[in-house]
Amino acid sequence: MRAACGWNQSAAGDFVPVVYLHRPFASFLVEVGAIDDAVSGPLASDDGAWNTTEWFPSLMKTSNALQVLPGSLGGGPIDWILVDTMAAMIHQISQQHRGGEMSEEQVFNLANPNGAQWSSLIPKVLEARAPGNMVVPLAQWVQRLATEVDVERLPALKILEFFLGMATDTQLPSSDGRVKLEIGLAAKYSKAMTVLEAIGS
């Protein structure tokens, strides 16, 4: 399934522009932030799992192996959207677009306007995914990781520089290290976005 998803993304990137050249159609661009699966996301307690090559699953697997969980994730809010809600938002925007209620070539940024702080999610994450883990500052977690060499056991080692950058971002007084998405346009055309609650609510 994961390989198929990757292939589909690649194929769509090549296929859609070719089709558009031969038979132009109305279109709009959606920039999607992080998507959370209600069944296998970070707060789920069953056996589901995200793509293990992504940064958050790598962090969780590594944290469980080290038995320590970082107390922050770069300072920015957790603005993930449940996959079913994301689908509803895209559908609502497409319906408005099809009805001629917006101009061509619009770009919609989809992210949760009610971001949660990682610190507020830690108790639920510990209960669902990492019981018994100790919570430590992110910089300490990264320092501990940097002393390890077992990539299979600790997949976060593969993207150590990413986590080093994340730890640096938390030390900046006026920045959380993240690009702020402008989501007002998407909220205008998607009722589902306007009623979103923070992850873990």
C-alpha positions in Angstrom: 0.0 0.0 0.0 2.8 2.4 0.9 4.6 1.8 -2.4 1.3 2.2 -4.3 0.7 5.5 -2.6 4.2 6.7 -3.6 3.7 5.5 -7.1 0.3 7.2 -7.4 1.7 10.5 -6.3 4.5 10.3 -8.9 2.2 9.2 -11.7 -0.3 11.9 -10.9 2.4 14.5 -11.1 3.3 13.4 -14.6 -0.2 12.5 -15.9 -2.3 15.5 -14.8 -0.3 18.2 -16.6 -0.4 16.1 -19.9 -4.2 15.6 -19.7 -4.7 19.3 -18.9 -2.7 20.4 -22.0 -5.0 18.3 -24.3 -8.3 19.0 -22.5 -8.1 21.9 -20.0 -10.3 21.6 -17.0 -11.1 23.7 -13.9 -8.6 23.1 -11.2 -7.3 24.3 -7.8 -4.3 23.6 -5.7 -4.4 22.2 -2.2 -1.4 22.3 0.1 -1.9 19.7 2.8 -0.3 19.8 6.2 0.0 16.8 8.5 -2.8 14.2 8.4 -3.7 12.1 11.4 -5.4 8.7 11.1 -8.0 8.3 13.8 -7.3 4.6 13.8 -3.5 4.5 13.8 -2.5 8.1 14.7 -0.4 9.0 17.8 -3.3 8.9 20.2 -4.7 5.5 19.0 -4.2 2.5 21.2 -4.7 -0.3 18.7 -2.1 -1.9 16.4 -2.4 0.5 13.6 0.6 2.4 12.4 1.7 5.4 10.3 4.3 5.0 7.5 7.3 4.2 9.7 9.7 6.1 7.4 8.1 9.5 8.4 9.6 11.6 11.1 6.9 11.2 13.8 6.7 7.4 13.7 10.5 7.3 13.7 10.5 9.5 16.8 8.0 7.3 18.6 9.7 4.1 17.8 13.0 5.6 18.9 11.5 7.0 22.0 10.1 3.7 23.0 13.5 2.0 22.4 15.3 4.7 24.5 12.4 4.8 27.0 12.5 8.6 26.9 10.0 11.0 25.1 10.9 14.5 24.1 8.9 17.2 26.0 8.5 19.4 22.9 8.5 19.1 19.1 10.2 22.3 18.0 7.8 24.8 19.7 5.1 24.9 17.0 1.5 23.8 17.4 0.3 20.4 16.4 -2.1 21.4 13.6 -2.8 17.9 12.2 -6.2 17.1 10.7 -7.9 13.7 10.8 -7.9 12.0 7.4 -11.8 11.9 7.2 -12.0 15.6 8.0 -9.4 16.4 5.4 -11.4 14.6 2.8 -14.5 16.5 3.7 -12.7 19.8 3.5 -11.3 19.0 0.0 -14.8 17.9 -1.1 -16.4 21.1 0.1 -13.8 23.3 -1.6 -14.2 21.3 -4.8 -18.0 21.8 -4.7 -17.6 25.5 -4.3 -15.1 25.5 -7.1 -17.4 23.5 -9.4 -20.2 25.9 -8.7 -18.2 28.8 -10.1 -18.0 30.6 -6.7 -14.3 31.2 -6.8 -11.7 32.3 -9.3 -9.4 29.9 -11.2 -6.0 28.8 -9.9 -6.7 29.3 -6.2 -4.4 27.8 -3.7 -5.8 26.4 -0.4 -3.7 25.7 2.6 -5.2 23.0 4.8 -4.1 22.9 8.4 -5.9 22.8 11.7 -6.6 26.4 12.9 -6.8 25.2 16.5 -3.3 23.7 17.0 -2.5 21.9 20.2 0.7 22.1 22.1 2.7 18.9 22.3 2.9 19.2 26.1 -0.9 18.9 26.3 -0.8 15.6 24.2 2.0 13.9 26.1 -0.2 12.2 28.7 -2.4 10.7 26.0 0.6 9.7 23.9 2.3 8.0 26.9 -0.9 6.1 27.7 -1.6 5.0 24.1 1.9 4.5 22.6 4.7 4.9 25.2 3.7 3.7 28.7 6.5 4.0 31.2 8.6 6.4 29.1 10.3 9.3 30.9 9.7 12.8 29.4 12.9 14.9 28.9 13.7 18.2 27.1 14.0 17.8 23.4 17.6 18.9 23.4 18.4 16.2 25.9 16.5 13.6 23.8 18.6 14.6 20.7 21.8 14.5 22.6 21.0 11.0 23.8 20.1 9.9 20.3 23.4 11.3 18.9 25.3 8.8 21.1 23.6 5.8 19.5 24.5 3.9 16.3 21.8 1.2 15.9 19.7 2.6 13.0 17.4 -0.4 12.9 16.4 0.0 16.5 16.5 3.8 16.5 15.2 4.9 13.0 15.3 8.6 14.1 19.1 8.3 13.6 18.4 8.4 9.9 17.2 12.0 10.2 19.3 13.1 13.1 20.0 16.5 11.4 16.2 17.1 11.2 15.9 16.6 15.0 19.0 18.7 15.7 17.3 21.5 13.7 14.1 21.0 15.7 15.9 21.2 19.0 17.6 24.4 17.8 14.2 25.9 16.8 12.9 25.5 20.4 15.8 27.7 21.6 15.0 30.6 19.4 13.1 33.3 21.3 10.8 34.6 18.5 10.4 31.6 16.2 9.0 28.1 16.4 10.9 27.1 13.2 7.8 26.6 11.2 6.3 28.3 8.2 2.9 29.8 9.1 0.2 28.7 6.6 -2.4 31.2 5.6 -5.7 29.3 6.0 -8.3 32.0 5.7 -9.2 31.2 2.1 -9.7 27.5 2.9 -11.9 28.3 5.9 -14.0 30.6 3.7 -15.0 27.7 1.5 -14.9 24.8 3.9 -17.3 24.6 6.9 -15.5 21.5 8.1 -12.3 23.6 8.7 -14.2 26.3 10.7 -15.5 23.7 13.3 -12.2 21.8 13.7 -11.1 21.1 17.2 -7.5 20.6 18.3 -6.0 17.1 18.0 -6.6 15.2 21.3 -9.7 17.3 22.3 
